[in-house]
Amino acid sequence: MAPGTLEGAPAVAPLTTEFLQQALDKQSQQLISIWQASVAELKRDLQDLGSRMAHMETKMEELVDAHNTSARWIHTITAQLNQCEAKIMDLEDRSQRSNVQGISETLLPAHLLTYVNNFFKLLVPDVPTDILLLDRLHRVLKPQQISASLPREGLLKVHYFHVKDLIMKRSRIVKDLPAEYAFVQVFSDLSAATLRQRKAYQKVAETLHEHRILYRWGFPIHLIISRNGTTTVIHTVEEGMQLLHQWNLSPAGEASTPTLPRIVDKDWSLA
């Protein structure tokens, strides 16, 4: 028995180069088979993933097309709705634009017409009497939130609009009126929709007033701005905010306007 061996143990073939080469080749073949199977499975997974990605991109393009179609319709319908609202608002204002508010309730109804007529003659003495015609002079109902101690306003229609417009202008500049007319104020009677629209322009109007830029209201509702001898007309709040930024004027906070859905670009590349 050879030294270092156990009695009864099976004989072990000696390690030869040929034996090692065969074992290495066998192990290599097994590893290659496993690797090829793994690569084939990975290739199938990648192909399946590619098919799914292509399907997803196709579906995404369909969704984007549907979204863009809906967004374009929303933009169109919104523009048409704004035009309709402006038309309706203008028609409502035209029916009320010759009205004047602000007559005190301290007068008896029988004296109202004479009182107002005399007041307007003080404001516009250059207007002939036969043109200074007043219609539908009456009191208006007081809103519930207004204090009961405050008088109701009077509402009347000035027959000719240019006379009413002149009265409105003179009421802002004529001073030193007789005591009986000292507290009379004159306001245009505007529709609720017009007042809401004017409120939307509040940020723009406040910024213009703060920088002493002259402006006046137009109908349908828009702003006519005079600056450095140039007249600019804005028809939307967005146009007004853009104009203020162009003039390097900082409005006191951004105007809150509804955001329309944007048109999505079908570019899937990573920027």
Phi, psi and omega in degrees: 000136182288146180298144177085005179251156180266145181288132179089352180287146180293152181285139181254130180291143180293145179284115179245166179297320179296320180295315179296322180295317179297316180296319180294318179297319180296317179294322179295318179298319178296316179295320179296319179297315179297317181295317179296320178295320179293318179295319180297318178294318178297322179296318177297319179297319180293319177297318178296318178296319177298319178296317179296318179297318178297319178295318179295319179296321177297314179296322180295320177297320178296318179295318179297318178299316179295318179297313181296322176298314178296318181297317179296320177295320178298317177299315181295313182294322178297317178297317179295320179296318178298320178296318179296316179298320178296319178296312180297317179298320180294319178297319179294319179293323179297328179283344182243353193291344177267003179279152179227133178249166170117015180276131183293154181270001182290345180274149173286148182304326182291338183260359187298309186298316180295318181299311183292321180299316178294323179295316180292328177295329175291325181283318184234068181294342181276356179271126179300150182296325181288349176261335181279076183256134182240136180232156170052051177278120182201167175278153176251153178293144181268132176300150184297331183282351179277139181300142180293339181285341180278141181288154173288156177273155173260148181232132178215165178244124172276125190301317181256129185294322182295330176289317178299319180297320178294320177299317180298318180292315182293329181295340180271343187241337181286128180242178176055047175281158176304156186302324183293342179248006188296330185253011178279131177239145183241131181226151172286142177267103184251155179291158179297325179295320178295319179296322177294319178296319178297324178296326178296330180274009189302315181299317180295313182295320180296320179294317177298317179295320181298325181262015176056043176259126184287140175208159174215161183271143174243169180231138350306164196307121172198166181252133176250110189251133177246119181215125179053041178078005181244135179259129179235135180247127176243136184251351178223161177295323179299317177298321179295317180294320178297321180295320179297320178294323177297325180273006181059038175254131184263109177292152180283078182091152181280143177288137181274114179232146180297141181262125178275152178296140182270158176280126185269135177276136180270049178252110184270000181287147179279127180280000000 
